[in-house]
Amino acid sequence: ILECLIKIEINIDYPEYEDEEQITEDILIPRLEILRKDINKVLEKSEVSRIIKYGVKTAIIGKPNVGKSSLLNALIREDKAIVSNIAGTTRDIVEGSINIGGIVLNLIDTAGVRDTDDFVEKIGVEKTKKIINDADLIMLVFDNNTKLNDDDLELLDITKDKTRIIIVNKKDLESK
């Protein structure tokens, strides 16, 4: 990049230098395209390094009572998140980590996403939506015993461009 800038400046400041290469679009654009590819390679390697060093930020997302907290507890093999049959039990994030083949998954159990009038639960839902944007990986959990509704379709839509794993939970119950 610096070499390109220097040549452009020389062309502008000292146009009388005949022995200096004249930088035109035909010369500059292919060089910049090579630089862009090199920069992208460096960025890709830095992303892999970040994941190896810090782990994969993994958000467990779904409606209330689909089993997000149970999934977190099962994965980390401890009872860290409160589990109940009362919708909206998880209102704030609960975190845990697991190591799979040398890669750390930093798991984040989130509040269930739904429309609610409860002020505190609303804050939890907004936090969940922010976590979706920040996560490297989404574990999107659905309840086998409940028909898909608008909240499910919204979750599918807002995670469509994310790396995600779709999980159908409660397979022991009647499928709807």
Backbone as a printed PyTorch tensor [residue, N CA C, xyz], in Angstrom:
tensor([[[  0.8380,  -1.1890,   0.0000],
         [  0.0000,   0.0000,   0.0000],
         [  0.8770,   1.2440,   0.0000]],

        [[  1.8890,   1.1930,   0.8610],
         [  2.7980,   2.3390,   0.9490],
         [  3.5150,   2.5740,  -0.3870]],

        [[  3.9300,   1.5080,  -1.0340],
         [  4.6010,   1.6380,  -2.3450],
         [  3.6660,   2.2880,  -3.3610]],

        [[  2.4130,   1.8910,  -3.3770],
         [  1.4430,   2.4950,  -4.2960],
         [  1.2750,   3.9800,  -3.9930]],

        [[  1.1480,   4.3060,  -2.7070],
         [  0.9950,   5.7150,  -2.3270],
         [  2.2080,   6.5530,  -2.7390]],

        [[  3.3950,   5.9990,  -2.5320],
         [  4.6240,   6.7280,  -2.8970],
         [  4.6510,   6.9970,  -4.3900]],

        [[  4.3380,   5.9780,  -5.1910],
         [  4.3650,   6.1520,  -6.6480],
         [  3.3200,   7.1710,  -7.1080]],

        [[  2.1580,   7.1590,  -6.4780],
         [  1.1230,   8.1410,  -6.8260],
         [  1.6070,   9.5450,  -6.4750]],

        [[  2.1820,   9.7070,  -5.2770],
         [  2.6720,  11.0250,  -4.8620],
         [  3.7840,  11.5240,  -5.7770]],

        [[  4.6940,  10.6350,  -6.1620],
         [  5.7820,  11.0410,  -7.0770],
         [  5.1900,  11.4940,  -8.4090]],

        [[  4.1830,  10.7390,  -8.9030],
         [  3.5400,  11.1170, -10.1600],
         [  2.8740,  12.4800, -10.0660]],

        [[  2.2980,  12.7870,  -8.9170],
         [  1.6080,  14.0720,  -8.7440],
         [  2.6130,  15.1960,  -8.5230]],

        [[  3.5740,  14.9800,  -7.6020],
         [  4.5030,  16.0480,  -7.2120],
         [  5.6160,  16.2760,  -8.2320]],

        [[  6.0320,  15.2200,  -8.9390],
         [  7.1670,  15.3360,  -9.8570],
         [  6.8210,  14.7070, -11.2110]],

        [[  5.8890,  15.2720, -11.9230],
         [  5.4940,  14.6790, -13.2000],
         [  6.6100,  14.7240, -14.2560]],

        [[  7.6000,  15.5670, -14.0230],
         [  8.6900,  15.7000, -14.9930],
         [  9.6820,  14.5390, -14.9440]],

        [[  9.6340,  13.6720, -13.9090],
         [ 10.5470,  12.5300, -13.8050],
         [ 10.1390,  11.4820, -14.8440]],

        [[ 10.9130,  11.4030, -15.8920],
         [ 10.5820,  10.4790, -16.9730],
         [ 10.9410,   9.0380, -16.6340]],

        [[ 11.9270,   8.8480, -15.7570],
         [ 12.3410,   7.4870, -15.4220],
         [ 11.4220,   6.8260, -14.3880]],

        [[ 10.4640,   7.5920, -13.8470],
         [  9.5230,   7.0380, -12.8660],
         [  8.3000,   6.4930, -13.5920]],

        [[  7.8460,   5.3280, -13.1520],
         [  6.6790,   4.6730, -13.7540],
         [  5.4410,   5.5560, -13.5910]],

        [[  4.7070,   5.7340, -14.6650],
         [  3.4640,   6.4980, -14.6150],
         [  2.3520,   5.5760, -14.1110]],

        [[  1.7900,   5.9540, -12.9830],
         [  0.7420,   5.1320, -12.3710],
         [ -0.6050,   5.5310, -12.9730]],

        [[ -1.2000,   4.5580, -13.6460],
         [ -2.5330,   4.7560, -14.2280],
         [ -3.4840,   3.7550, -13.5780]],

        [[ -4.7550,   3.8880, -13.8940],
         [ -5.7410,   2.9380, -13.3620],
         [ -5.4100,   1.5140, -13.8010]],

        [[ -4.9210,   1.3590, -15.0080],
         [ -4.5980,   0.0160, -15.5180],
         [ -3.4870,  -0.6580, -14.7090]],

        [[ -2.6100,   0.1330, -14.1450],
         [ -1.5240,  -0.4090, -13.3150],
         [ -1.9820,  -0.5110, -11.8600]],

        [[ -2.6570,   0.5190, -11.3710],
         [ -3.0100,   0.6080,  -9.9530],
         [ -4.0820,  -0.4050,  -9.5260]],

        [[ -5.1330,  -0.5570, -10.3080],
         [ -6.2510,  -1.4280,  -9.9100],
         [ -5.8080,  -2.8810,  -9.7390]],

        [[ -5.0470,  -3.4840, -10.6580],
         [ -4.6030,  -4.8710, -10.4140],
         [ -3.7210,  -5.0060,  -9.1670]],

        [[ -2.8640,  -4.0220,  -8.9100],
         [ -2.0170,  -4.0690,  -7.7100],
         [ -2.8680,  -3.9980,  -6.4420]],

        [[ -3.8660,  -3.1170,  -6.4500],
         [ -4.7360,  -2.9950,  -5.2880],
         [ -5.5800,  -4.2600,  -5.0870]],

        [[ -5.9560,  -4.9040,  -6.1750],
         [ -6.7160,  -6.1530,  -6.0610],
         [ -5.8590,  -7.2370,  -5.3980]],

        [[ -4.5930,  -7.3130,  -5.7460],
         [ -3.6770,  -8.2680,  -5.1040],
         [ -3.5440,  -7.9340,  -3.6170]],

        [[ -3.4040,  -6.6610,  -3.3000],
         [ -3.3070,  -6.2310,  -1.9020],
         [ -4.5740,  -6.5870,  -1.1290]],

        [[ -5.7340,  -6.3900,  -1.7410],
         [ -7.0010,  -6.7160,  -1.0840],
         [ -7.0600,  -8.2000,  -0.7450]],

        [[ -6.6370,  -9.0420,  -1.6730],
         [ -6.6340, -10.4910,  -1.4260],
         [ -5.6680, -10.8430,  -0.2940]],

        [[ -4.4940, -10.2240,  -0.2860],
         [ -3.5240, -10.4790,   0.7820],
         [ -4.0700, -10.0440,   2.1450]],

        [[ -4.7320,  -8.9000,   2.1890],
         [ -5.3080,  -8.4000,   3.4430],
         [ -6.4020,  -9.3480,   3.9280]],

        [[ -7.2380,  -9.8320,   3.0070],
         [ -8.2940, -10.7820,   3.3930],
         [ -7.7110, -12.0640,   3.9680]],

        [[ -6.5920, -12.5460,   3.4220],
         [ -5.9380, -13.7500,   3.9630],
         [ -5.4620, -13.5090,   5.3900]],

        [[ -4.8850, -12.3480,   5.6330],
         [ -4.4170, -12.0060,   6.9780],
         [ -5.5960, -11.9400,   7.9470]],

        [[ -6.6960, -11.3310,   7.5050],
         [ -7.8780, -11.2320,   8.3680],
         [ -8.4570, -12.6120,   8.6800]],

        [[ -8.5000, -13.4970,   7.6960],
         [ -9.0070, -14.8500,   7.9290],
         [ -8.1320, -15.5860,   8.9460]],

        [[ -6.8280, -15.4590,   8.8060],
         [ -5.9190, -16.1120,   9.7590],
         [ -6.0780, -15.5280,  11.1540]],

        [[ -6.3120, -14.2240,  11.2460],
         [ -6.4770, -13.6090,  12.5640],
         [ -7.7730, -14.0780,  13.2170]],

        [[ -8.8160, -14.3280,  12.4120],
         [-10.0800, -14.8290,  12.9660],
         [ -9.8760, -16.2270,  13.5370]],

        [[ -9.1560, -17.0810,  12.8270],
         [ -8.8700, -18.4310,  13.3250],
         [ -8.0490, -18.3410,  14.6050]],

        [[ -7.0790, -17.4620,  14.6330],
         [ -6.2490, -17.2860,  15.8350],
         [ -7.0840, -16.8110,  17.0130]],

        [[ -8.0250, -15.8950,  16.7550],
         [ -8.9010, -15.3960,  17.8180],
         [ -9.7360, -16.5300,  18.3930]],

        [[-10.2680, -17.3740,  17.5250],
         [-11.0940, -18.4910,  17.9760],
         [-10.2570, -19.4660,  18.8010]],

        [[ -9.0430, -19.7610,  18.3550],
         [ -8.1790, -20.6820,  19.0960],
         [ -7.8260, -20.0940,  20.4600]],

        [[ -7.5430, -18.7950,  20.4940],
         [ -7.1260, -18.1670,  21.7420],
         [ -8.2850, -17.9420,  22.7090]],

        [[ -9.4110, -17.4270,  22.2060],
         [-10.5000, -17.0140,  23.0930],
         [-11.7190, -17.9330,  23.0600]],

        [[-11.8320, -18.7670,  22.0420],
         [-12.9750, -19.6620,  21.9330],
         [-14.0610, -19.1130,  21.0330]],

        [[-15.1000, -19.9180,  20.8590],
         [-16.2210, -19.5810,  19.9920],
         [-17.3720, -19.0790,  20.8690]],

        [[-17.7690, -17.8400,  20.6500],
         [-18.8910, -17.2690,  21.4030],
         [-20.1740, -17.9150,  20.8610]],

        [[-20.7820, -18.7740,  21.6890],
         [-21.8970, -19.6120,  21.2640],
         [-23.1480, -19.2630,  22.0610]],

        [[-24.1550, -18.7300,  21.3800],
         [-25.3960, -18.3180,  22.0330],
         [-26.4490, -19.4080,  21.8800]],

        [[-27.0830, -19.7680,  22.9910],
         [-28.1940, -20.7220,  22.9790],
         [-29.4690, -19.8810,  22.9650]],

        [[-30.2000, -19.9570,  21.8540],
         [-31.3260, -19.0650,  21.5800],
         [-32.5980, -19.8870,  21.3790]],

        [[-33.7260, -19.3100,  21.7310],
         [-35.0200, -19.9350,  21.4800],
         [-36.1050, -19.2090,  22.2520]],

        [[-37.3260, -19.6890,  22.0890],
         [-38.4440, -19.1370,  22.8590],
         [-38.3190, -19.5950,  24.3090]],

        [[-39.1210, -19.0330,  25.1940],
         [-39.1270, -19.5230,  26.5750],
         [-39.5490, -21.0010,  26.6250]],

        [[-38.9460, -21.7200,  27.5420],
         [-39.3030, -23.1040,  27.8520],
         [-39.0710, -24.1110,  26.7320]],

        [[-38.0910, -23.8520,  25.8720],
         [-37.7520, -24.8540,  24.8510],
         [-36.6330, -25.7680,  25.3280]],

        [[-36.0060, -25.4220,  26.4660],
         [-34.9460, -26.2560,  27.0290],
         [-33.5480, -25.6990,  26.8610]],

        [[-33.4340, -24.3850,  26.7060],
         [-32.1150, -23.7650,  26.5400],
         [-31.2400, -23.9690,  27.7830]],

        [[-31.8040, -23.7160,  28.9510],
         [-31.0300, -23.8580,  30.1910],
         [-30.6800, -25.3220,  30.4520]],

        [[-31.6000, -26.2250,  30.1480],
         [-31.3120, -27.6640,  30.3000],
         [-30.1770, -28.0770,  29.3730]],

        [[-30.1740, -27.5230,  28.1600],
         [-29.0960, -27.8240,  27.2060],
         [-27.7620, -27.3190,  27.7410]],

        [[-27.7360, -26.0860,  28.2390],
         [-26.5020, -25.5490,  28.8200],
         [-26.0040, -26.4510,  29.9410]],

        [[-26.8860, -26.7890,  30.8720],
         [-26.4980, -27.6340,  32.0080],
         [-25.9650, -28.9850,  31.5320]],

        [[-26.6070, -29.5750,  30.5350],
         [-26.1550, -30.8740,  30.0260],
         [-24.7830, -30.7600,  29.3770]],

        [[-24.5570, -29.6960,  28.6130],
         [-23.2760, -29.5350,  27.9160],
         [-22.1150, -29.2880,  28.8840]],

        [[-22.3570, -28.4730,  29.9120],
         [-21.2640, -28.1690,  30.8490],
         [-21.2110, -29.1540,  32.0100]],

        [[-22.1800, -30.0670,  32.0620],
         [-22.2530, -31.1210,  33.0740],
         [-22.2980, -30.5830,  34.5040]],

        [[-23.1210, -29.5590,  34.6920],
         [-23.3970, -29.0480,  36.0380],
         [-24.7220, -28.2970,  36.0190]],

        [[-25.3020, -28.0950,  37.1820],
         [-26.5740, -27.3840,  37.2920],
         [-26.3150, -25.8980,  37.5230]],

        [[-25.8810, -25.2210,  36.4880],
         [-25.5420, -23.8060,  36.6090],
         [-26.7600, -22.9070,  36.3730]],

        [[-27.5610, -23.2510,  35.3740],
         [-28.7370, -22.4490,  35.0500],
         [-29.9640, -23.0180,  35.7500]],

        [[-30.8300, -22.1350,  36.2220],
         [-32.0800, -22.5610,  36.8550],
         [-33.0070, -23.0980,  35.7730]],

        [[-33.5820, -24.2580,  36.0330],
         [-34.5040, -24.8940,  35.0900],
         [-35.8550, -25.0400,  35.7790]],

        [[-36.9120, -24.5590,  35.1130],
         [-38.2690, -24.7390,  35.6380],
         [-39.2300, -24.7940,  34.4610]],

        [[-40.4750, -25.1660,  34.7410],
         [-41.4710, -25.1810,  33.6740],
         [-42.2000, -23.8430,  33.5670]],

        [[-41.7070, -22.8320,  34.2360],
         [-42.3020, -21.4920,  34.1930],
         [-41.6030, -20.7070,  33.0830]],

        [[-42.3850, -20.2860,  32.0890],
         [-41.8240, -19.5100,  30.9790],
         [-41.2170, -18.2190,  31.5050]],

        [[-40.0360, -17.8830,  31.0040],
         [-39.3800, -16.6420,  31.4140],
         [-38.5220, -16.7730,  32.6440]],

        [[-38.1580, -18.0140,  33.0320],
         [-37.3030, -18.2090,  34.2050],
         [-35.9510, -17.5340,  33.9980]],

        [[-35.3370, -17.7630,  32.8310],
         [-34.0430, -17.1340,  32.5320],
         [-34.3110, -15.7380,  32.0070]],

        [[-33.8360, -14.7390,  32.7450],
         [-34.0420, -13.3520,  32.3300],
         [-32.7180, -12.6610,  32.0290]],

        [[-31.6530, -13.2540,  32.5070],
         [-30.3200, -12.7040,  32.2520],
         [-29.4720, -13.8410,  31.7080]],

        [[-28.3200, -13.5230,  31.1950],
         [-27.4860, -14.5570,  30.6030],
         [-26.8060, -15.4020,  31.6740]],

        [[-26.6120, -16.6780,  31.3350],
         [-25.8620, -17.6090,  32.1640],
         [-24.8020, -18.1950,  31.2480]],

        [[-23.5440, -18.2120,  31.7120],
         [-22.4540, -18.6340,  30.8440],
         [-21.7390, -19.8600,  31.3820]],

        [[-21.1780, -20.6210,  30.4690],
         [-20.3620, -21.7760,  30.8010],
         [-19.4910, -22.1080,  29.5980]],

        [[-18.4670, -22.9040,  29.7970],
         [-17.5590, -23.2550,  28.7100],
         [-17.3490, -24.7520,  28.6390]],

        [[-17.1490, -25.2270,  27.4170],
         [-16.7680, -26.6200,  27.1960],
         [-15.6600, -26.6400,  26.1540]],

        [[-14.8790, -27.7000,  26.1980],
         [-13.7840, -27.8660,  25.2490],
         [-14.1180, -29.0670,  24.3790]],

        [[-14.2090, -28.8370,  23.0750],
         [-14.4970, -29.9080,  22.1270],
         [-13.3320, -29.9740,  21.1480]],

        [[-12.5530, -31.0270,  21.2620],
         [-11.4310, -31.2100,  20.3480],
         [-10.4290, -30.0770,  20.3560]],

        [[-10.2300, -29.4640,  21.5030],
         [ -9.2530, -28.3830,  21.6140],
         [ -9.8210, -27.0020,  21.3250]],

        [[-11.0720, -26.9260,  20.9010],
         [-11.7190, -25.6330,  20.6590],
         [-12.7040, -25.3740,  21.8020]],

        [[-12.5840, -24.2110,  22.4120],
         [-13.4530, -23.8460,  23.5270],
         [-14.7370, -23.2170,  22.9770]],

        [[-15.8700, -23.7260,  23.4360],
         [-17.1500, -23.0870,  23.1540],
         [-17.5650, -22.3300,  24.4020]],

        [[-17.6500, -21.0230,  24.3020],
         [-18.1320, -20.1810,  25.3880],
         [-19.6410, -20.0770,  25.2270]],

        [[-20.3620, -20.8830,  26.0030],
         [-21.8100, -21.0000,  25.8810],
         [-22.5120, -19.8890,  26.6450]],

        [[-23.5630, -19.3430,  26.0280],
         [-24.3370, -18.2860,  26.6560],
         [-25.8090, -18.6900,  26.5910]],

        [[-26.3740, -19.0200,  27.7550],
         [-27.8030, -19.3060,  27.8550],
         [-28.5100, -17.9640,  27.9500]],

        [[-29.5200, -17.7640,  27.1220],
         [-30.1710, -16.4600,  27.0250],
         [-31.6370, -16.5330,  27.4390]],

        [[-32.2050, -15.3630,  27.6510],
         [-33.6450, -15.2700,  27.9280],
         [-34.4040, -15.6950,  26.6820]],

        [[-35.5450, -16.3440,  26.8890],
         [-36.3860, -16.7530,  25.7650],
         [-36.9330, -15.5490,  25.0220]],

        [[-36.9290, -15.6430,  23.6950],
         [-37.3820, -14.5300,  22.8630],
         [-38.8870, -14.6640,  22.6140]],

        [[-39.6120, -13.6400,  23.0410],
         [-41.0510, -13.5530,  22.7980],
         [-41.4920, -12.1360,  23.0860]],

        [[-42.6870, -11.7940,  22.6070],
         [-43.2900, -10.5060,  22.9730],
         [-43.7950, -10.6220,  24.4030]],

        [[-43.4690,  -9.6330,  25.2200],
         [-43.8680,  -9.6680,  26.6250],
         [-44.1290,  -8.2600,  27.1310]],

        [[-45.0120,  -8.1550,  28.0980],
         [-45.2760,  -6.8670,  28.7440],
         [-44.4600,  -6.7050,  30.0180]],

        [[-43.8180,  -7.7940,  30.4610],
         [-43.0060,  -7.7660,  31.6780],
         [-41.7390,  -6.9590,  31.4100]],

        [[-41.5430,  -5.8820,  32.1640],
         [-40.4240,  -4.9600,  31.9370],
         [-39.0710,  -5.6620,  32.0340]],

        [[-38.8670,  -6.4610,  33.0710],
         [-37.5800,  -7.1260,  33.2860],
         [-37.3360,  -8.1720,  32.1900]],

        [[-38.3750,  -8.9240,  31.8590],
         [-38.2170,  -9.9280,  30.8030],
         [-37.8990,  -9.2670,  29.4640]],

        [[-38.4990,  -8.1000,  29.2100],
         [-38.2210,  -7.3460,  27.9800],
         [-36.7370,  -6.9930,  27.8810]],

        [[-36.1360,  -6.6020,  28.9990],
         [-34.7010,  -6.2830,  29.0160],
         [-33.9040,  -7.5280,  28.6490]],

        [[-34.2970,  -8.6770,  29.2000],
         [-33.6310,  -9.9270,  28.8740],
         [-33.7400, -10.2840,  27.4040]],

        [[-34.8940, -10.0650,  26.8040],
         [-35.1050, -10.3440,  25.3770],
         [-34.2220,  -9.4300,  24.5310]],

        [[-34.1260,  -8.1630,  24.9070],
         [-33.2600,  -7.2310,  24.1650],
         [-31.7890,  -7.6460,  24.2740]],

        [[-31.3730,  -8.0960,  25.4660],
         [-30.0090,  -8.6030,  25.6390],
         [-29.7630,  -9.7940,  24.7210]],

        [[-30.7490, -10.6760,  24.6410],
         [-30.6340, -11.8490,  23.7880],
         [-30.4220, -11.4360,  22.3350]],

        [[-31.1830, -10.4640,  21.8760],
         [-31.0550, -10.0170,  20.4790],
         [-29.6820,  -9.4150,  20.2140]],

        [[-29.1260,  -8.7180,  21.1940],
         [-27.7670,  -8.1760,  21.0310],
         [-26.7450,  -9.3140,  20.9860]],

        [[-26.9310, -10.3130,  21.8180],
         [-26.0140, -11.4620,  21.8390],
         [-26.0440, -12.2040,  20.5040]],

        [[-27.2160, -12.2940,  19.8880],
         [-27.3210, -12.9330,  18.5770],
         [-26.3790, -12.2480,  17.5930]],

        [[-26.3700, -10.9270,  17.6050],
         [-25.5060, -10.1810,  16.6810],
         [-24.0280, -10.3990,  16.9580]],

        [[-23.6700, -10.5810,  18.2340],
         [-22.2640, -10.6940,  18.6210],
         [-21.7210, -12.1230,  18.5620]],

        [[-22.6030, -13.1140,  18.5020],
         [-22.1790, -14.5140,  18.6080],
         [-21.4950, -15.0080,  17.3360]],

        [[-20.5340, -15.9250,  17.5330],
         [-19.8850, -16.6020,  16.4090],
         [-20.7360, -17.7770,  15.9320]],

        [[-21.4540, -18.3820,  16.8660],
         [-22.2630, -19.5630,  16.5910],
         [-23.5750, -19.4550,  17.3600]],

        [[-24.6650, -19.8260,  16.7150],
         [-25.9830, -19.8300,  17.3500],
         [-26.4550, -21.2730,  17.4660]],

        [[-26.8940, -21.6500,  18.6600],
         [-27.6180, -22.9040,  18.8500],
         [-29.0760, -22.5010,  18.9940]],

        [[-29.8470, -22.7110,  17.9470],
         [-31.2460, -22.2930,  17.9070],
         [-32.1120, -23.4780,  18.2950]],

        [[-32.7760, -23.3580,  19.4510],
         [-33.5000, -24.4860,  20.0510],
         [-35.0030, -24.3260,  19.8300]],

        [[-35.6180, -25.4240,  19.3600],
         [-37.0680, -25.4780,  19.1780],
         [-37.6280, -26.6120,  20.0220]],

        [[-38.9050, -26.4730,  20.3950],
         [-39.6030, -27.4690,  21.1950],
         [-40.3890, -28.3840,  20.2580]],

        [[-40.0660, -29.6690,  20.2530],
         [-40.7320, -30.6690,  19.4200],
         [-42.2290, -30.7420,  19.7150]],

        [[-42.6330, -30.3800,  20.9310],
         [-44.0070, -30.5310,  21.3830],
         [-44.8730, -29.2910,  21.1250]],

        [[-44.2970, -28.2690,  20.4760],
         [-45.0210, -27.0220,  20.2290],
         [-44.9360, -26.6690,  18.7530]],

        [[-46.0730, -26.3090,  18.1680],
         [-46.0740, -25.8960,  16.7610],
         [-45.2690, -24.6040,  16.6060]],

        [[-44.6080, -24.4700,  15.4510],
         [-43.8830, -23.2390,  15.1550],
         [-44.8680, -22.0750,  15.1050]],

        [[-44.4410, -20.9330,  15.6440],
         [-45.2870, -19.7420,  15.6000],
         [-44.4640, -18.5580,  15.1020]],

        [[-45.0260, -17.3680,  15.1750],
         [-44.3510, -16.1720,  14.6600],
         [-43.0290, -15.9100,  15.3680]],

        [[-42.9490, -16.1960,  16.6760],
         [-41.6920, -15.9940,  17.4090],
         [-40.6010, -16.9160,  16.8520]],

        [[-40.9600, -18.1660,  16.5520],
         [-39.9940, -19.1050,  15.9630],
         [-39.5290, -18.6110,  14.5990]],

        [[-40.4780, -18.1620,  13.7840],
         [-40.1370, -17.6810,  12.4390],
         [-39.2440, -16.4440,  12.5110]],

        [[-39.4990, -15.5840,  13.5140],
         [-38.6420, -14.4080,  13.6990],
         [-37.2170, -14.8400,  14.0520]],

        [[-37.0790, -15.8290,  14.9370],
         [-35.7520, -16.3220,  15.3150],
         [-35.0410, -16.9360,  14.1160]],

        [[-35.7610, -17.6840,  13.3050],
         [-35.1580, -18.2410,  12.0920],
         [-34.6780, -17.1220,  11.1730]],

        [[-35.4770, -16.0680,  11.0670],
         [-35.1230, -14.9620,  10.1860],
         [-33.9200, -14.1750,  10.7070]],

        [[-33.9170, -13.8380,  12.0060],
         [-32.8130, -13.0030,  12.5050],
         [-31.5020, -13.7690,  12.6420]],

        [[-31.5510, -15.0920,  12.5370],
         [-30.3120, -15.8820,  12.6080],
         [-29.9290, -16.4770,  11.2550]],

        [[-30.6700, -16.1560,  10.2000],
         [-30.4430, -16.8100,   8.9050],
         [-29.0470, -16.5700,   8.3370]],

        [[-28.4380, -15.4470,   8.6280],
         [-27.1070, -15.1490,   8.1070],
         [-25.9940, -15.4980,   9.0930]],

        [[-26.3510, -16.1150,  10.1940],
         [-25.3800, -16.5100,  11.2120],
         [-25.0260, -17.9890,  11.0280]],

        [[-23.8720, -18.3730,  11.5430],
         [-23.5480, -19.7940,  11.6110],
         [-24.3830, -20.3630,  12.7370]],

        [[-25.2210, -21.3460,  12.4130],
         [-26.1510, -21.8270,  13.4350],
         [-26.3390, -23.3330,  13.3450]],

        [[-26.7050, -23.8690,  14.4930],
         [-27.1020, -25.2660,  14.6170],
         [-28.5460, -25.2260,  15.0960]],

        [[-29.4350, -25.8810,  14.3630],
         [-30.8380, -25.9320,  14.7750],
         [-31.0470, -27.2140,  15.5620]],

        [[-31.5870, -27.0530,  16.7650],
         [-31.7800, -28.1750,  17.6840],
         [-33.2700, -28.3300,  17.9570]],

        [[-33.7690, -29.5410,  17.7790],
         [-35.1610, -29.8430,  18.1410],
         [-35.0960, -30.6100,  19.4610]],

        [[-35.5960, -29.9820,  20.4990],
         [-35.5250, -30.5180,  21.8470],
         [-36.8480, -31.1860,  22.2170]],

        [[-36.8430, -31.8890,  23.3320],
         [-38.0370, -32.5490,  23.8720],
         [-38.5860, -33.6010,  22.9060]],

        [[-37.6670, -34.3580,  22.2990],
         [-38.0580, -35.3950,  21.3370],
         [-38.8410, -36.5340,  22.0090]],

        [[-38.8060, -36.5900,  23.3350],
         [-39.5380, -37.6350,  24.0620],
         [-41.0370, -37.3300,  24.1230]],

        [[-41.4190, -36.0870,  23.7680],
         [-42.8200, -35.7020,  23.7930],
         [-43.4380, -35.8130,  22.3930]],

        [[-44.7650, -35.8000,  22.3320],
         [-45.4690, -35.8820,  21.0530],
         [-45.0070, -34.7690,  20.1110]],

        [[-44.7370, -35.1310,  18.8760],
         [-44.2520, -34.1650,  17.8890],
         [-45.4030, -33.3460,  17.3120]],

        [[-45.2110, -32.0270,  17.3420],
         [-46.2120, -31.1290,  16.7520],
         [-45.5630, -30.2620,  15.6880]]])
